[in-house]
Amino acid sequence: MPTTATTFEEFRQRVDYSLLQALKPDPEATSDGNDHRPRPVFSGHWVPVRPTPIPEPKYVAHSFILFAELGISDDLAHNSDFTRLFSGDASVAAEPMHSWGWATGYALSIYGTEYIQQCPFGTGNGYGDGRAMSIVEGVFEGQRWEMQLKGGGPTPYCRGADGRAVLRSSVREFLAQEFMHALGVPTSRSLTLYRSEAETVRRPWYSDHSRSFDPDVMVDNQAAISTRVAPSFLRVGQIELFARRARDNAHPNAHDELRLIVQHLIDRNYRAEIDATLPFHQQVLELARLFRGRLTALVANWMRVGYCQGNFNSDNCAAGGYTLDYGPFGFCELFDPRFQPWTGGGAHFSFFNQPAAAEANYRMFWRSLRTLLEGDDAAQRELDQLNEGFAVAMQQQLEAMWASKLALPAYDETLVTELLQLLVAAKADYTKAFRLLSTIPDHVAELHPSFYLPSSEDLDQRWQTWLQRWRERITANGDLEETSAAMRRVNPAITWREWLIAPAYQQAEQGDNSLVLELQTLFSSPYSAPSTELAARYDQLRPQQFFSAGGIAHYSCSS
């Protein structure tokens, strides 16, 4: 029976680098990882990079839940060697652990359009992990996990930036991953978060009480390193990069590198579902089918809990089918299908456009696999059918999601559409309105606490008519008490409210981690009604002064 790792040595013995063994390094890379200047990377799957430690690291948080899943003692979060490693000092590593990490390249597609012009070299060979590098891969409690530093210094993909993350964005990512996991949404996970007491980095941000859309000041921020964990960090954009090279015959090994990375994706993220004895082309088709199922389910889950990715490009789309990048994200409070928290995102990545963005990413995945299957017309035709069926598969997931949120025996388009229109008309809070609906109210007055403005007599009558029709549908379905309990299992009691997150990272900058811990605890059970004391703080509608506040109502991707 596995034992809990209580020492750094015991943790170190669980390291096992499948990616480094199965995939090819950049042939132009250094052997020691001292590779921190921007440069094009023309071939190979990974580049060895030694992280740059933050000086005077101080503990901010660690995930008690994930530590337990990994079989790691909570005390290790305060262990000197463990702290040094996960604040960027890989010199503490000893066999079997490497004293360097690795960064990976990927292509950029925005809404299904290939881009190379943002690459400083004009070739597309400069995109990749600019401030993220994996530092550990290993088997913990029988499951393989990869651990990636975010903010660990520059890599060849940095394009001139400093490779650092600030405490503000690191706290947000740490808490968001904890929250999404507790919501039951597939996601990368949080391991640790350390901040530096001696290093600051300068970033554009918002002045106090700013109403500016774009950042209006430069701010010195404490540098921080968070560690995120996932079964792998393979992205659609990564598969896409190698497919582009194969199509262009960029180098003699281009097609082989595409095959290798797709094989590794199957091994890392789909092996339990794909029979290894199948011919390779059949494994690829199974991969395409399974990823479609995971991606459509993921986006339906995002919409169920009010999450908006904000920048759902192919390079931000995990090929394993889970939420990956917590940069320009947000949660919808006042219901608005066009909700978009990121100032650089545009309507195409807004809340209700996420299914279309997912389809664009799947199309890039399909095209990449199609390149791999060149010469096999039958397999390509089957793959084409999977791509053509994406919209139907996505719609089925969305219909099932809306039916579950309302406890309907089957999806009712008219009933759901009318509800969404009422939520807009009432200026309702998305999470609070659905949670109040979970009590199966008799009268619209019971929903009023979720409305940001007083309701009118006409609007109340429209609500009352809708409530009566809905109650008739679910009453015929069975016991209302059981129905209410089922709704509470899919409609969270609390949500992420940016105006309540900001004080946590602001206090953490002063060395006070208490609000981070309080939110971490609150977010660990989001379907349970919070205590009266916590509800008074966290189960509230957004105050008026925060509706146009820079850094709260909207924010840049500055991190």
N, C-alpha and C positions, 0 to 999 in steps of 0.2 A: 504494500500500500504506500503511495507517495507520501513523503514527509514534507512538512513546511520548511521552506528555506529560511533559516534564521540568520545566516551569515552571508557575506558577500561571496565567499568561496563557494558555498552551496548554490547560490544564485548563478554564479559563473559556470558551474558544471552543467547547467541546463542549456547552454548555448549550442546551437547547431545551425550552420549557415547553408541552407538548401539553395537559396538564390545565388550565392557566390559560387557554389559548386556546379549548378545546372546551367547558368548563363555565362556569357562571355564578358570579360572586362574590356574597357576601351583600350586598344593596343597602344595608344599614345599617352596613357595615364602614368603617373609616378607609381612606384611600388609602395611608398610609405604614406601616401595620402596627403602630402603637402602640395595641394593642387587647388589654389584658392582664387586664381585670377580668371576673369571671363575668357573663354575660348570656345571655338566650335568643337563639338564632339561628333565625329563623322560615322563611327561604328562602335559596336560593343553595346552591352545592355546596362552596364554600370561603371561608375568611376569611383575608385577609392578616394575618400576625403577624410582628413583628420579634422574633427570638430574643433572650434575655437572656444575655450572655456570662458564662461562669464566669471569675472573676479568677485571674490567674497560672496559666494552664493548663500542665500537664505531660503529656508523652507517656507513655502506658502501653502501647499496642499498636496495630498495624494488620495487616490481612490481606494477607500477601504474595501469597497465591493470587488474591484478588479484584483487587488492584492490577494483577497481570499480566493478568488477564482483561479489565480495563477499559482496558488500555494506559496505565497511570499508573506513573511511576517511583516506586520505594520512597522515594527521597529526599524526595518531596513530603510525606510524612507528618511530616517535620521542618521543612518550609518554613514561614516565619513567617506568610504570608498564608493558606496552607492550614490551618495550625493554628488561626489566629484564626477562620476561617470555620467549621470543624468543632468549635470549642469555643464557638460561639454568637455570634461577633462578625461580623455580616453587613455591617458598615460597609466591609469590604475589597472588597465586590462592586462591579463596574463593568460597564457594558454588555458583552455581552448579559445579564449576570446581574443579578437584582434584589437590593436590599439588605434584603429581607424574605423570609420564608417563608410557608407557608400551613398552616392546620389545617382539619380536616374534621369534620363532624358525622355521627353515626350513631345508630341506634335500639338499644335493649337488649332482647334476648330471652334468657331462661334456659330451656333445655330445651324450646323451642318455645312458651313463654308470654311474651306481650308485657308489658313493665314500663315504667311511667312514674313510679312513686312515688319512685324514687331521684333523679329529676331535681329539683334545688332549686326549680324553678319550677312543678313539678307538671304539666308539659305534655309532657315528652319532648323539648323543644327545647334542653336543656342538656347532652345527651350528646355526646361527641366526643373529639377528640384533646386531652386535658388537659395532657399533658407531652410530646407528640410533635408535631413540626412538620417538614414537608418543607422543604428548603432548596435543593435542586438537582434538576432533571430534565434529562436530556440523552442524547445518543446516543454511546456509547462502543464502539469496535470493531464498529460496525454494529448494536448492540443498545441499545434504550432502557432506561434505569434511572432510578429515583427514589431520592434520598438523603434520609433523614429523621433529624433530631436527636432523641434521646430524653434528656430532661432539660434542654431548652433554655429553660426558664422558662414562666411562665403563659400560657395562651390563654383566650379567652372560655369554653372548656369546662372550665376547671380546677375549678369548683365550690368555690372558696375555698382550694384547695391551692397549694403554691409552685411547681409545675411542674418541680421538680428530680428528678433521679435520684441515687442514692447509688453510691459506687464498688463496693460489694459486688454489687448487682444488675446493674450495668453490666458487671463482669467476667464474671458468670455468663452474661449474654445474649451478650456478645462470643464467649466460648468455645463456648457451646451452638450458635450459628449456624455457627461453623467446623466443629464436630463433626458436626452433622446434615448439612451439605453433603458432608463427606467420607464419611459413611455412605450417601450416595446418596438421602437423603430430601429431597424438595422443600422449600425453606426460604427465608426472607429471609436476607440475608447480612450479615456484619460488614465495615465499612470501617475505622473508626478508633475509638479510645478515648482520651480525655484526662480527667485529673482536675484539680481545683483545689487549689492549695496555700494558698488564702486563704479559701475559703468552706466552711462546714459546714452541714448541715441535720440537724434532730433527728427521729428516727424511733423508734417502738417496736421493740424487738428482744429478744434473749435474753441473759441474764446468763451469765457463764462457768459451764460445767458445769450449765446449767439443764436440768431435766427437765420444765419447764412446757410445756403444750400451746400456750398463747397466749404472746406476748411478755410479759416480766415487768419490763422496764426501758426507759427512754428513753435513746437513744444518739446522740451527735453523730457524724455521718458526713461524710466528705469528699464534696462534690458532684462529679459527673462527667457528662460528655456522651459517649454512644456514638452512632455513626452506623450505622444499618442501611440496607440497600439491597435493593430488589426491583424487578421489572418495573412494579409499581404497588402501592399500599397500599389499594386498594379492598377493602372488606369486605362480607360478607353483610349486616351491620348497616347499612351505608351504603345499599345498595339498598333495604333494608327501610324505612329512614327515609323515603325519597322515595315508596315505595309507600304507606305509611301516610298521608302528606300527600295523595297523589292520591286515595286512598279517601275521605278526610275532606273533600276539596275545601278544603284548608287555605288556599290562595291561588289566584289565577287561573292561575298558571303551574305548578301542582303536577304535572299530568300531563306537561307538556312537560319538566320537570326530571327526572322519572323516566325518560322515554324517552332523554334526553340522557346520563344517567349509565350506563344499560344499554348504550347505543351506545358510550360511552367505554370501558366494561369490555371489550366485544368488541374494540374497536380496540387496546387496550393489552395484553390477555392472551390473545386467541383469534384474532386476525386471520389468523395463518398457517394456521389450520384451518377458518375460516369464510369462505366465498366472499362478497366484498363486493357482488357483483352479485345475490345472492339477495334476494327481498323481505324486508323487515325482520322480519316475523313468523316467517319460516323461519330467519333468523339467530338470533332469540331461542330458538327450539326447539333449534337446534344448540348454542347456549350452554348450555341446560339439560342437554342430553345430555352435552356435554363436561365440564361442571363436575361432574356426577354421577360420571363416570369418574375425574376427577382426585381428587375428595374421597374416594371409596371406596378408591382406590389409596393415597392419602396415609395414611389411618387404618390400613390394613393394614401400611404401612411403619412407622408408629409402633409398632405392636404387634410387628412383626418385631424391632426394635432395643430394645424395652423402654421406649419413651418414653411419658410420661403428660402430657397438656396441662394437666390440673388444673382449668382453668376454660374449657371449650370452649363459650362462648356464641357467639351469632351475630356479636357485635362483635369476637370474637377469631378469626373464621373468614375467611381471605383468600378473596375471590371468584375469585382466580386459581388456587386449589387448592394452596397451599403453606403450610408452617408459618409462623405470623406472630408470635405474641406469646409472648415468653419471660419471663413474670412468674412465675406459680405453677406451674412445670413441675418434673418430676423424671424420673429413670430408675430402673426397678425393679431392685433388687439381689436381695434375698431374694424369690423368686417368690411373688407374692400377686396373684390376679386383682383384688382389692379395693384394691390399692395406690393411694394418693392422698397426694401430698406436701404439698398445700396445706391448711392448717387450716380455710380457709373454703370448701373445694370440695364436700365431701359425696360420698356414694357414687355419685351420678349422674354424676360426672365421673371416676370411678376408671378404672384401667387397662383392664379388660375391658369397661367400659361405654362406651368411646369410640365404637364403631360406632353405638350408640343415640343418643349426643349428636350425632354427625355427621348422622344421619337427621333429628333435630329441627332442626338448622341448615338442612339441605336443604329441609325443609318450609317454613321461613320464606322461603327463596330462591324456591321454587316459588310460594308465595302472592304474593310480590312481582311475579314475572313474569306471573302470572295476572292481576293488576291491570292490567298493561301491555297484555295481550291482550284486554281487555274488548271485547265486540262481535264477536269472532272465535271462534265456538263450536267450530269444527273444530280450530283451533290450541289452544284451551284443553283440549279432550279429549285431544289428543296430549300436551300438557304434563302433564295429570293422569296419563297412563299412565307417564310418566317418573318421577313422584313415587311412584306405587304400586309401581314396580319397584325402588325404592331398596334395600329389604331384601335382595332376591334378588341385586342387583348387589354389595352389600356382602359378602354371604355368599360369593359367587364369588371375590372378591378375597381374603378371609380364607382360604378353602380353598386357593387357589393359593399363598398365603404360607406356610401351614403345610406344604404339600407341598414347597415349595422349601427350607424350613429343615431338613427331614428327608430331602431327596433322594428323595422318593417319586415313582413314575411317575404316580400319581394320588392325590388326597386320600383318606385312609382315616380316617373319623370315629372309629371304635373305637380305632385305634392312637393317634391324636392325643389323644383324650380320656383314655385310660389314661396317656399320658405326662404330661399336665398334672396329673393326679391324683397321679402318682408324684413329680413335682417339688414339689408341695405337701407330700406326706407326708415327703419327704426333707429338707424345708426347704433346697431347693437355690437356688443363685445362678443367676438366669435366663441371664445372658450366659455365665458360665463353664460351666454345664451344657451348653448348646448347642454351645459351642466344643469341649468335650471329646467330645461326641457326633460332632462333625465328624471326629474321628480314627477313627471307626467302631470303638469298643472291643469286645473280645471278652467282657470281664468287667466287672461293675458296680464292682469295686474301682478301675477307671480313672476312674470318675465321682466317687469319694469326695472328691477335692479341691474339688468344687463344693458339698458338703453343709456346712451350718452346724453340724450336730450329728452325732454318731456314728450310723451306720446299725445296724439290727437284722438278725438272720438272716432273719426273715420278710420284711422290706422288701427286703433284698438278693435274696431268691429271686423276689419279684415283679418287681424290676428285670431279673433275669437272664432270666426268661420273656419279658418285653417285648423285651429286646435281641435275643433269638434270633428272635422273630417279625419284628422290624424288619429285622435283617440278611438274613433270607431274602427279604424284599421287595426290598431294594436290591441284593442280590447278583444277583437275577434280572434286574435292570435294566441291568447292565453292569459295567465295570471299577471296582473299589473305590477305586483311587487317583484316578481321575477324579471319582468320586462324592464323595470326601473333599474334593478341591479345589473342587468346586462348592459344597459346604456351607460351606467357609471363605470363599467369596465373599459369602455372605448372612448368616453368623453372625459378628459382629465378635469380634476377639480381646480387645478392651478395652471398657469402658463408662464412663459418667460416674458417678463415685462422689463424692457430696457432701462426704464427710469428707476427700477429697483436694483438693477445689476450694477449701474454706474457707481453707487456708493460703496459697493463691495470692492471694486478695483481701486477706487480712490483711497479707501481706508487701508488696503493692502500696501499701497505705496508708502504709507506711514508706518508700516510694520504691524498693522492690526489685521489679522486674518479672520477675525471672528465672523464677519458677515459672509465671507467666502464659505466658511464651514457651515454657517446657518443655511445658506442657499443650497449647499451640497446636500445637507440633511433633508431640507424641504423637497428638493428635486428627486430624492431617492424613492419617494412614494407619491407620485403625482396624481394618482387616482383616489387617494384617501383625502377626505376633507381635512384641512389643516386645523390645528387647535384654534380656539377663539383668539388667542394672542397673535398667532402667526397670520390668521385670516385678516386681522385688523390691518396688517402691513402688506400682505402679499395677494390677497383676494380682493383687490380694489381696481376700479376703473382708472384709467390714466387721467391725472389732473390736467386741466386745460393748459397750464403753462408749459407742458411737455409736448404739445401737439406739433409744434414747429421748431422744437429745440434741436440745434445742430449737435450731433453726437448721440442723440436720443431718438428723435423721430426719424432721422436719417443720418447716414454717416458714410464717409469715404472708406476705401479699403486700406487706409493707412494703418499699418500694423508692424 
